[in-house]
């Protein structure tokens, strides 16, 4: 799917929106698909205030596919809301979310 051209470019940064529910995330899907050919992707989830199961599944699938292509995926930050939702669904490890910092 696409050329290896992206491997020579710099890492992609994706900021998740405050409302990270799939119903309104066509733009996020496009960003994630575009990042699959990058050498690395850093996701900033610090702004997430609302998230649903579908969005977390999308992020999990993105991470799995990116890693299978040899792309590094890391988190700059993850909000408590994002971490709690991922924990509820048992996806913290699959997403490799950073450890939650107590308030």
Jmol script that loads the backbone (N, CA, C; Angstrom):
load data "model"
ATOM      1  N   UNK A   1       0.842  -1.172   0.000  1.00  0.00           N
ATOM      2  CA  UNK A   1       0.000   0.000   0.000  1.00  0.00           C
ATOM      3  C   UNK A   1       0.887   1.235   0.000  1.00  0.00           C
ATOM      4  N   UNK A   2       1.086   1.862  -1.118  1.00  0.00           N
ATOM      5  CA  UNK A   2       1.918   3.058  -1.202  1.00  0.00           C
ATOM      6  C   UNK A   2       3.391   2.724  -1.287  1.00  0.00           C
ATOM      7  N   UNK A   3       4.193   3.735  -1.465  1.00  0.00           N
ATOM      8  CA  UNK A   3       5.628   3.539  -1.608  1.00  0.00           C
ATOM      9  C   UNK A   3       6.324   3.648  -0.257  1.00  0.00           C
ATOM     10  N   UNK A   4       7.610   3.365  -0.260  1.00  0.00           N
ATOM     11  CA  UNK A   4       8.418   3.471   0.961  1.00  0.00           C
ATOM     12  C   UNK A   4       8.918   4.906   1.160  1.00  0.00           C
ATOM     13  N   UNK A   5       8.503   5.803   0.275  1.00  0.00           N
ATOM     14  CA  UNK A   5       8.952   7.187   0.318  1.00  0.00           C
ATOM     15  C   UNK A   5       8.816   7.786   1.717  1.00  0.00           C
ATOM     16  N   UNK A   6       7.714   7.488   2.411  1.00  0.00           N
ATOM     17  CA  UNK A   6       7.465   8.065   3.723  1.00  0.00           C
ATOM     18  C   UNK A   6       8.499   7.678   4.765  1.00  0.00           C
ATOM     19  N   UNK A   7       9.189   6.579   4.574  1.00  0.00           N
ATOM     20  CA  UNK A   7      10.184   6.114   5.544  1.00  0.00           C
ATOM     21  C   UNK A   7      11.338   7.090   5.696  1.00  0.00           C
ATOM     22  N   UNK A   8      11.586   7.906   4.711  1.00  0.00           N
ATOM     23  CA  UNK A   8      12.692   8.855   4.757  1.00  0.00           C
ATOM     24  C   UNK A   8      12.276  10.202   5.341  1.00  0.00           C
ATOM     25  N   UNK A   9      11.006  10.342   5.626  1.00  0.00           N
ATOM     26  CA  UNK A   9      10.514  11.601   6.154  1.00  0.00           C
ATOM     27  C   UNK A   9      10.515  11.566   7.679  1.00  0.00           C
ATOM     28  N   UNK A  10      10.240  12.705   8.283  1.00  0.00           N
ATOM     29  CA  UNK A  10      10.255  12.763   9.746  1.00  0.00           C
ATOM     30  C   UNK A  10       8.996  12.148  10.347  1.00  0.00           C
ATOM     31  N   UNK A  11       9.016  11.990  11.634  1.00  0.00           N
ATOM     32  CA  UNK A  11       7.891  11.407  12.358  1.00  0.00           C
ATOM     33  C   UNK A  11       6.643  12.274  12.200  1.00  0.00           C
ATOM     34  N   UNK A  12       5.510  11.625  12.252  1.00  0.00           N
ATOM     35  CA  UNK A  12       4.217  12.293  12.163  1.00  0.00           C
ATOM     36  C   UNK A  12       3.688  12.504  13.580  1.00  0.00           C
ATOM     37  N   UNK A  13       3.106  13.662  13.825  1.00  0.00           N
ATOM     38  CA  UNK A  13       2.483  13.932  15.114  1.00  0.00           C
ATOM     39  C   UNK A  13       0.987  14.071  14.903  1.00  0.00           C
ATOM     40  N   UNK A  14       0.214  13.354  15.712  1.00  0.00           N
ATOM     41  CA  UNK A  14      -1.241  13.395  15.611  1.00  0.00           C
ATOM     42  C   UNK A  14      -1.799  13.789  16.965  1.00  0.00           C
ATOM     43  N   UNK A  15      -2.561  14.868  16.982  1.00  0.00           N
ATOM     44  CA  UNK A  15      -3.222  15.307  18.209  1.00  0.00           C
ATOM     45  C   UNK A  15      -4.665  14.850  18.186  1.00  0.00           C
ATOM     46  N   UNK A  16      -5.046  14.080  19.200  1.00  0.00           N
ATOM     47  CA  UNK A  16      -6.425  13.627  19.274  1.00  0.00           C
ATOM     48  C   UNK A  16      -7.306  14.774  19.755  1.00  0.00           C
ATOM     49  N   UNK A  17      -8.516  14.890  19.210  1.00  0.00           N
ATOM     50  CA  UNK A  17      -9.418  15.971  19.605  1.00  0.00           C
ATOM     51  C   UNK A  17     -10.060  15.726  20.967  1.00  0.00           C
ATOM     52  N   UNK A  18     -10.627  16.766  21.550  1.00  0.00           N
ATOM     53  CA  UNK A  18     -11.300  16.639  22.841  1.00  0.00           C
ATOM     54  C   UNK A  18     -12.453  15.641  22.738  1.00  0.00           C
ATOM     55  N   UNK A  19     -13.211  15.699  21.656  1.00  0.00           N
ATOM     56  CA  UNK A  19     -14.308  14.756  21.425  1.00  0.00           C
ATOM     57  C   UNK A  19     -13.806  13.693  20.459  1.00  0.00           C
ATOM     58  N   UNK A  20     -13.280  12.633  21.005  1.00  0.00           N
ATOM     59  CA  UNK A  20     -12.663  11.581  20.208  1.00  0.00           C
ATOM     60  C   UNK A  20     -13.613  10.394  20.087  1.00  0.00           C
ATOM     61  N   UNK A  21     -14.783  10.668  19.578  1.00  0.00           N
ATOM     62  CA  UNK A  21     -15.741   9.600  19.318  1.00  0.00           C
ATOM     63  C   UNK A  21     -15.810   9.398  17.811  1.00  0.00           C
ATOM     64  N   UNK A  22     -15.994   8.173  17.395  1.00  0.00           N
ATOM     65  CA  UNK A  22     -15.909   7.834  15.977  1.00  0.00           C
ATOM     66  C   UNK A  22     -16.929   8.547  15.100  1.00  0.00           C
ATOM     67  N   UNK A  23     -18.084   8.859  15.617  1.00  0.00           N
ATOM     68  CA  UNK A  23     -19.112   9.494  14.795  1.00  0.00           C
ATOM     69  C   UNK A  23     -18.605  10.762  14.129  1.00  0.00           C
ATOM     70  N   UNK A  24     -17.652  11.436  14.755  1.00  0.00           N
ATOM     71  CA  UNK A  24     -17.152  12.703  14.216  1.00  0.00           C
ATOM     72  C   UNK A  24     -15.675  12.634  13.837  1.00  0.00           C
ATOM     73  N   UNK A  25     -15.150  11.435  13.547  1.00  0.00           N
ATOM     74  CA  UNK A  25     -13.712  11.321  13.384  1.00  0.00           C
ATOM     75  C   UNK A  25     -13.207  10.941  11.997  1.00  0.00           C
ATOM     76  N   UNK A  26     -13.848  11.426  10.963  1.00  0.00           N
ATOM     77  CA  UNK A  26     -13.362  11.171   9.612  1.00  0.00           C
ATOM     78  C   UNK A  26     -11.950  11.729   9.443  1.00  0.00           C
ATOM     79  N   UNK A  27     -11.706  12.896  10.012  1.00  0.00           N
ATOM     80  CA  UNK A  27     -10.381  13.524   9.899  1.00  0.00           C
ATOM     81  C   UNK A  27      -9.316  12.700  10.620  1.00  0.00           C
ATOM     82  N   UNK A  28      -9.643  12.143  11.775  1.00  0.00           N
ATOM     83  CA  UNK A  28      -8.683  11.322  12.512  1.00  0.00           C
ATOM     84  C   UNK A  28      -8.330  10.075  11.714  1.00  0.00           C
ATOM     85  N   UNK A  29      -9.315   9.447  11.123  1.00  0.00           N
ATOM     86  CA  UNK A  29      -9.059   8.264  10.307  1.00  0.00           C
ATOM     87  C   UNK A  29      -8.105   8.599   9.167  1.00  0.00           C
ATOM     88  N   UNK A  30      -8.326   9.719   8.509  1.00  0.00           N
ATOM     89  CA  UNK A  30      -7.450  10.137   7.404  1.00  0.00           C
ATOM     90  C   UNK A  30      -6.030  10.380   7.900  1.00  0.00           C
ATOM     91  N   UNK A  31      -5.891  11.012   9.067  1.00  0.00           N
ATOM     92  CA  UNK A  31      -4.553  11.265   9.631  1.00  0.00           C
ATOM     93  C   UNK A  31      -3.831   9.953   9.947  1.00  0.00           C
ATOM     94  N   UNK A  32      -4.555   9.018  10.551  1.00  0.00           N
ATOM     95  CA  UNK A  32      -3.949   7.741  10.911  1.00  0.00           C
ATOM     96  C   UNK A  32      -3.531   6.955   9.673  1.00  0.00           C
ATOM     97  N   UNK A  33      -4.385   6.928   8.660  1.00  0.00           N
ATOM     98  CA  UNK A  33      -4.030   6.233   7.422  1.00  0.00           C
ATOM     99  C   UNK A  33      -2.802   6.862   6.775  1.00  0.00           C
ATOM    100  N   UNK A  34      -2.726   8.191   6.807  1.00  0.00           N
ATOM    101  CA  UNK A  34      -1.590   8.896   6.235  1.00  0.00           C
ATOM    102  C   UNK A  34      -0.298   8.643   6.994  1.00  0.00           C
ATOM    103  N   UNK A  35      -0.414   8.319   8.275  1.00  0.00           N
ATOM    104  CA  UNK A  35       0.767   8.106   9.110  1.00  0.00           C
ATOM    105  C   UNK A  35       1.346   6.697   8.977  1.00  0.00           C
ATOM    106  N   UNK A  36       0.636   5.791   8.330  1.00  0.00           N
ATOM    107  CA  UNK A  36       1.106   4.407   8.246  1.00  0.00           C
ATOM    108  C   UNK A  36       2.427   4.254   7.499  1.00  0.00           C
ATOM    109  N   UNK A  37       2.762   5.176   6.609  1.00  0.00           N
ATOM    110  CA  UNK A  37       4.019   5.080   5.873  1.00  0.00           C
ATOM    111  C   UNK A  37       5.139   5.912   6.482  1.00  0.00           C
ATOM    112  N   UNK A  38       4.865   6.549   7.619  1.00  0.00           N
ATOM    113  CA  UNK A  38       5.900   7.342   8.289  1.00  0.00           C
ATOM    114  C   UNK A  38       6.816   6.421   9.096  1.00  0.00           C
ATOM    115  N   UNK A  39       8.035   6.864   9.364  1.00  0.00           N
ATOM    116  CA  UNK A  39       8.951   6.042  10.170  1.00  0.00           C
ATOM    117  C   UNK A  39       8.504   5.945  11.627  1.00  0.00           C
ATOM    118  N   UNK A  40       7.772   6.940  12.088  1.00  0.00           N
ATOM    119  CA  UNK A  40       7.305   6.965  13.475  1.00  0.00           C
ATOM    120  C   UNK A  40       6.107   7.886  13.587  1.00  0.00           C
ATOM    121  N   UNK A  41       5.267   7.596  14.559  1.00  0.00           N
ATOM    122  CA  UNK A  41       4.108   8.443  14.843  1.00  0.00           C
ATOM    123  C   UNK A  41       4.043   8.681  16.335  1.00  0.00           C
ATOM    124  N   UNK A  42       3.833   9.932  16.711  1.00  0.00           N
ATOM    125  CA  UNK A  42       3.639  10.274  18.117  1.00  0.00           C
ATOM    126  C   UNK A  42       2.212  10.797  18.255  1.00  0.00           C
ATOM    127  N   UNK A  43       1.469  10.215  19.174  1.00  0.00           N
ATOM    128  CA  UNK A  43       0.078  10.595  19.384  1.00  0.00           C
ATOM    129  C   UNK A  43      -0.039  11.376  20.681  1.00  0.00           C
ATOM    130  N   UNK A  44      -0.718  12.515  20.603  1.00  0.00           N
ATOM    131  CA  UNK A  44      -0.963  13.340  21.787  1.00  0.00           C
ATOM    132  C   UNK A  44      -2.438  13.192  22.156  1.00  0.00           C
ATOM    133  N   UNK A  45      -2.699  12.507  23.247  1.00  0.00           N
ATOM    134  CA  UNK A  45      -4.067  12.298  23.693  1.00  0.00           C
ATOM    135  C   UNK A  45      -4.427  13.140  24.900  1.00  0.00           C
ATOM    136  N   UNK A  46      -3.661  14.180  25.155  1.00  0.00           N
ATOM    137  CA  UNK A  46      -3.872  14.996  26.354  1.00  0.00           C
ATOM    138  C   UNK A  46      -5.179  15.772  26.338  1.00  0.00           C
ATOM    139  N   UNK A  47      -5.724  16.079  25.171  1.00  0.00           N
ATOM    140  CA  UNK A  47      -6.936  16.888  25.079  1.00  0.00           C
ATOM    141  C   UNK A  47      -8.218  16.062  25.136  1.00  0.00           C
ATOM    142  N   UNK A  48      -8.116  14.748  25.108  1.00  0.00           N
ATOM    143  CA  UNK A  48      -9.306  13.898  25.029  1.00  0.00           C
ATOM    144  C   UNK A  48     -10.165  14.030  26.282  1.00  0.00           C
ATOM    145  N   UNK A  49     -11.420  14.439  26.065  1.00  0.00           N
ATOM    146  CA  UNK A  49     -12.396  14.555  27.151  1.00  0.00           C
ATOM    147  C   UNK A  49     -13.501  13.523  27.012  1.00  0.00           C
ATOM    148  N   UNK A  50     -13.743  13.082  25.751  1.00  0.00           N
ATOM    149  CA  UNK A  50     -14.754  12.065  25.469  1.00  0.00           C
ATOM    150  C   UNK A  50     -14.166  11.100  24.455  1.00  0.00           C
ATOM    151  N   UNK A  51     -14.378   9.808  24.682  1.00  0.00           N
ATOM    152  CA  UNK A  51     -13.857   8.798  23.766  1.00  0.00           C
ATOM    153  C   UNK A  51     -14.810   7.610  23.796  1.00  0.00           C
ATOM    154  N   UNK A  52     -14.963   6.946  22.662  1.00  0.00           N
ATOM    155  CA  UNK A  52     -15.830   5.778  22.635  1.00  0.00           C
ATOM    156  C   UNK A  52     -15.051   4.531  22.237  1.00  0.00           C
ATOM    157  N   UNK A  53     -15.708   3.400  22.335  1.00  0.00           N
ATOM    158  CA  UNK A  53     -15.082   2.112  22.036  1.00  0.00           C
ATOM    159  C   UNK A  53     -14.546   2.069  20.611  1.00  0.00           C
ATOM    160  N   UNK A  54     -15.321   2.579  19.660  1.00  0.00           N
ATOM    161  CA  UNK A  54     -14.895   2.538  18.258  1.00  0.00           C
ATOM    162  C   UNK A  54     -13.601   3.313  18.041  1.00  0.00           C
ATOM    163  N   UNK A  55     -13.455   4.459  18.681  1.00  0.00           N
ATOM    164  CA  UNK A  55     -12.228   5.252  18.536  1.00  0.00           C
ATOM    165  C   UNK A  55     -11.031   4.503  19.131  1.00  0.00           C
ATOM    166  N   UNK A  56     -11.231   3.862  20.275  1.00  0.00           N
ATOM    167  CA  UNK A  56     -10.141   3.103  20.896  1.00  0.00           C
ATOM    168  C   UNK A  56      -9.770   1.891  20.043  1.00  0.00           C
ATOM    169  N   UNK A  57     -10.754   1.259  19.439  1.00  0.00           N
ATOM    170  CA  UNK A  57     -10.472   0.143  18.545  1.00  0.00           C
ATOM    171  C   UNK A  57      -9.688   0.621  17.329  1.00  0.00           C
ATOM    172  N   UNK A  58     -10.061   1.780  16.797  1.00  0.00           N
ATOM    173  CA  UNK A  58      -9.342   2.340  15.654  1.00  0.00           C
ATOM    174  C   UNK A  58      -7.883   2.609  16.013  1.00  0.00           C
ATOM    175  N   UNK A  59      -7.643   3.198  17.167  1.00  0.00           N
ATOM    176  CA  UNK A  59      -6.277   3.476  17.613  1.00  0.00           C
ATOM    177  C   UNK A  59      -5.491   2.186  17.823  1.00  0.00           C
ATOM    178  N   UNK A  60      -6.158   1.160  18.347  1.00  0.00           N
ATOM    179  CA  UNK A  60      -5.497  -0.134  18.549  1.00  0.00           C
ATOM    180  C   UNK A  60      -5.108  -0.752  17.212  1.00  0.00           C
ATOM    181  N   UNK A  61      -6.024  -0.724  16.256  1.00  0.00           N
ATOM    182  CA  UNK A  61      -5.731  -1.273  14.924  1.00  0.00           C
ATOM    183  C   UNK A  61      -4.630  -0.481  14.230  1.00  0.00           C
ATOM    184  N   UNK A  62      -4.660   0.849  14.384  1.00  0.00           N
ATOM    185  CA  UNK A  62      -3.606   1.669  13.799  1.00  0.00           C
ATOM    186  C   UNK A  62      -2.248   1.266  14.366  1.00  0.00           C
ATOM    187  N   UNK A  63      -2.166   1.148  15.680  1.00  0.00           N
ATOM    188  CA  UNK A  63      -0.882   0.806  16.314  1.00  0.00           C
ATOM    189  C   UNK A  63      -0.395  -0.557  15.835  1.00  0.00           C
ATOM    190  N   UNK A  64      -1.292  -1.517  15.790  1.00  0.00           N
ATOM    191  CA  UNK A  64      -0.925  -2.861  15.345  1.00  0.00           C
ATOM    192  C   UNK A  64      -0.399  -2.843  13.911  1.00  0.00           C
ATOM    193  N   UNK A  65      -1.101  -2.144  13.009  1.00  0.00           N
ATOM    194  CA  UNK A  65      -0.691  -2.085  11.605  1.00  0.00           C
ATOM    195  C   UNK A  65       0.619  -1.316  11.444  1.00  0.00           C
ATOM    196  N   UNK A  66       0.753  -0.200  12.149  1.00  0.00           N
ATOM    197  CA  UNK A  66       1.985   0.595  12.056  1.00  0.00           C
ATOM    198  C   UNK A  66       3.187  -0.232  12.516  1.00  0.00           C
ATOM    199  N   UNK A  67       3.045  -0.920  13.635  1.00  0.00           N
ATOM    200  CA  UNK A  67       4.144  -1.741  14.140  1.00  0.00           C
ATOM    201  C   UNK A  67       4.485  -2.870  13.174  1.00  0.00           C
ATOM    202  N   UNK A  68       3.478  -3.445  12.532  1.00  0.00           N
ATOM    203  CA  UNK A  68       3.740  -4.523  11.573  1.00  0.00           C
ATOM    204  C   UNK A  68       4.499  -4.016  10.356  1.00  0.00           C
ATOM    205  N   UNK A  69       4.410  -2.703  10.101  1.00  0.00           N
ATOM    206  CA  UNK A  69       5.133  -2.079   8.989  1.00  0.00           C
ATOM    207  C   UNK A  69       6.491  -1.538   9.425  1.00  0.00           C
ATOM    208  N   UNK A  70       6.838  -1.746  10.674  1.00  0.00           N
ATOM    209  CA  UNK A  70       8.124  -1.271  11.169  1.00  0.00           C
ATOM    210  C   UNK A  70       8.115   0.180  11.608  1.00  0.00           C
ATOM    211  N   UNK A  71       6.943   0.734  11.814  1.00  0.00           N
ATOM    212  CA  UNK A  71       6.827   2.127  12.252  1.00  0.00           C
ATOM    213  C   UNK A  71       6.697   2.172  13.781  1.00  0.00           C
ATOM    214  N   UNK A  72       7.414   3.071  14.394  1.00  0.00           N
ATOM    215  CA  UNK A  72       7.316   3.258  15.846  1.00  0.00           C
ATOM    216  C   UNK A  72       6.089   4.095  16.165  1.00  0.00           C
ATOM    217  N   UNK A  73       5.383   3.732  17.223  1.00  0.00           N
ATOM    218  CA  UNK A  73       4.221   4.495  17.676  1.00  0.00           C
ATOM    219  C   UNK A  73       4.433   4.807  19.151  1.00  0.00           C
ATOM    220  N   UNK A  74       4.336   6.083  19.503  1.00  0.00           N
ATOM    221  CA  UNK A  74       4.507   6.471  20.898  1.00  0.00           C
ATOM    222  C   UNK A  74       3.455   7.503  21.275  1.00  0.00           C
ATOM    223  N   UNK A  75       3.322   7.720  22.547  1.00  0.00           N
ATOM    224  CA  UNK A  75       2.367   8.695  23.083  1.00  0.00           C
ATOM    225  C   UNK A  75       3.131   9.850  23.699  1.00  0.00           C
ATOM    226  N   UNK A  76       2.739  11.066  23.362  1.00  0.00           N
ATOM    227  CA  UNK A  76       3.287  12.240  24.026  1.00  0.00           C
ATOM    228  C   UNK A  76       2.610  12.376  25.384  1.00  0.00           C
ATOM    229  N   UNK A  77       1.308  12.107  25.416  1.00  0.00           N
ATOM    230  CA  UNK A  77       0.525  12.245  26.634  1.00  0.00           C
ATOM    231  C   UNK A  77      -0.823  11.578  26.401  1.00  0.00           C
ATOM    232  N   UNK A  78      -1.518  11.246  27.468  1.00  0.00           N
ATOM    233  CA  UNK A  78      -2.860  10.680  27.388  1.00  0.00           C
ATOM    234  C   UNK A  78      -3.665  11.190  28.574  1.00  0.00           C
ATOM    235  N   UNK A  79      -4.848  11.699  28.295  1.00  0.00           N
ATOM    236  CA  UNK A  79      -5.689  12.237  29.363  1.00  0.00           C
ATOM    237  C   UNK A  79      -6.191  11.118  30.262  1.00  0.00           C
ATOM    238  N   UNK A  80      -6.632  11.491  31.448  1.00  0.00           N
ATOM    239  CA  UNK A  80      -7.212  10.519  32.367  1.00  0.00           C
ATOM    240  C   UNK A  80      -8.421   9.834  31.753  1.00  0.00           C
ATOM    241  N   UNK A  81      -9.217  10.589  31.018  1.00  0.00           N
ATOM    242  CA  UNK A  81     -10.397  10.032  30.354  1.00  0.00           C
ATOM    243  C   UNK A  81     -10.003   8.942  29.368  1.00  0.00           C
ATOM    244  N   UNK A  82      -8.979   9.213  28.574  1.00  0.00           N
ATOM    245  CA  UNK A  82      -8.499   8.245  27.591  1.00  0.00           C
ATOM    246  C   UNK A  82      -7.969   6.993  28.292  1.00  0.00           C
ATOM    247  N   UNK A  83      -7.173   7.178  29.322  1.00  0.00           N
ATOM    248  CA  UNK A  83      -6.603   6.041  30.064  1.00  0.00           C
ATOM    249  C   UNK A  83      -7.683   5.209  30.752  1.00  0.00           C
ATOM    250  N   UNK A  84      -8.667   5.880  31.353  1.00  0.00           N
ATOM    251  CA  UNK A  84      -9.743   5.164  32.042  1.00  0.00           C
ATOM    252  C   UNK A  84     -10.569   4.340  31.058  1.00  0.00           C
ATOM    253  N   UNK A  85     -10.898   4.924  29.911  1.00  0.00           N
ATOM    254  CA  UNK A  85     -11.690   4.204  28.914  1.00  0.00           C
ATOM    255  C   UNK A  85     -10.914   3.005  28.376  1.00  0.00           C
ATOM    256  N   UNK A  86      -9.634   3.197  28.107  1.00  0.00           N
ATOM    257  CA  UNK A  86      -8.803   2.093  27.619  1.00  0.00           C
ATOM    258  C   UNK A  86      -8.684   1.003  28.683  1.00  0.00           C
ATOM    259  N   UNK A  87      -8.562   1.396  29.944  1.00  0.00           N
ATOM    260  CA  UNK A  87      -8.473   0.429  31.036  1.00  0.00           C
ATOM    261  C   UNK A  87      -9.767  -0.371  31.154  1.00  0.00           C
ATOM    262  N   UNK A  88     -10.896   0.295  31.058  1.00  0.00           N
ATOM    263  CA  UNK A  88     -12.199  -0.364  31.135  1.00  0.00           C
ATOM    264  C   UNK A  88     -12.342  -1.434  30.058  1.00  0.00           C
ATOM    265  N   UNK A  89     -11.813  -1.150  28.868  1.00  0.00           N
ATOM    266  CA  UNK A  89     -11.917  -2.078  27.741  1.00  0.00           C
ATOM    267  C   UNK A  89     -10.740  -3.048  27.655  1.00  0.00           C
ATOM    268  N   UNK A  90      -9.795  -2.935  28.587  1.00  0.00           N
ATOM    269  CA  UNK A  90      -8.637  -3.819  28.572  1.00  0.00           C
ATOM    270  C   UNK A  90      -7.679  -3.529  27.432  1.00  0.00           C
ATOM    271  N   UNK A  91      -7.585  -2.259  27.004  1.00  0.00           N
ATOM    272  CA  UNK A  91      -6.750  -1.892  25.856  1.00  0.00           C
ATOM    273  C   UNK A  91      -5.497  -1.086  26.214  1.00  0.00           C
ATOM    274  N   UNK A  92      -5.225  -0.892  27.491  1.00  0.00           N
ATOM    275  CA  UNK A  92      -4.054  -0.094  27.887  1.00  0.00           C
ATOM    276  C   UNK A  92      -2.770  -0.705  27.334  1.00  0.00           C
ATOM    277  N   UNK A  93      -2.619  -2.003  27.487  1.00  0.00           N
ATOM    278  CA  UNK A  93      -1.408  -2.666  27.013  1.00  0.00           C
ATOM    279  C   UNK A  93      -1.349  -2.670  25.482  1.00  0.00           C
ATOM    280  N   UNK A  94      -2.476  -2.953  24.829  1.00  0.00           N
ATOM    281  CA  UNK A  94      -2.522  -2.986  23.364  1.00  0.00           C
ATOM    282  C   UNK A  94      -2.180  -1.615  22.761  1.00  0.00           C
ATOM    283  N   UNK A  95      -2.582  -0.560  23.464  1.00  0.00           N
ATOM    284  CA  UNK A  95      -2.302   0.805  23.000  1.00  0.00           C
ATOM    285  C   UNK A  95      -0.935   1.298  23.486  1.00  0.00           C
ATOM    286  N   UNK A  96      -0.369   0.615  24.479  1.00  0.00           N
ATOM    287  CA  UNK A  96       0.891   1.012  25.088  1.00  0.00           C
ATOM    288  C   UNK A  96       0.802   2.440  25.621  1.00  0.00           C
ATOM    289  N   UNK A  97      -0.300   2.728  26.322  1.00  0.00           N
ATOM    290  CA  UNK A  97      -0.503   4.062  26.873  1.00  0.00           C
ATOM    291  C   UNK A  97       0.483   4.348  27.991  1.00  0.00           C
ATOM    292  N   UNK A  98       0.859   5.621  28.141  1.00  0.00           N
ATOM    293  CA  UNK A  98       1.760   5.977  29.243  1.00  0.00           C
ATOM    294  C   UNK A  98       1.049   5.779  30.582  1.00  0.00           C
ATOM    295  N   UNK A  99       1.808   5.549  31.610  1.00  0.00           N
ATOM    296  CA  UNK A  99       1.236   5.372  32.944  1.00  0.00           C
ATOM    297  C   UNK A  99       0.493   6.622  33.355  1.00  0.00           C
ATOM    298  N   UNK A 100      -0.662   6.434  33.958  1.00  0.00           N
ATOM    299  CA  UNK A 100      -1.471   7.568  34.416  1.00  0.00           C
ATOM    300  C   UNK A 100      -0.752   8.246  35.581  1.00  0.00           C
ATOM    301  N   UNK A 101      -0.800   9.556  35.556  1.00  0.00           N
ATOM    302  CA  UNK A 101      -0.203  10.344  36.629  1.00  0.00           C
ATOM    303  C   UNK A 101      -1.310  10.758  37.583  1.00  0.00           C
ATOM    304  N   UNK A 102      -1.208  10.402  38.873  1.00  0.00           N
ATOM    305  CA  UNK A 102      -2.265  10.771  39.834  1.00  0.00           C
ATOM    306  C   UNK A 102      -2.446  12.284  39.909  1.00  0.00           C
ATOM    307  N   UNK A 103      -3.696  12.701  40.079  1.00  0.00           N
ATOM    308  CA  UNK A 103      -4.008  14.135  40.146  1.00  0.00           C
ATOM    309  C   UNK A 103      -3.630  14.709  41.477  1.00  0.00           C
TER     310      UNK A 103
END
end "model"
wireframe off; spacefill off
backbone 0.3
color backbone group
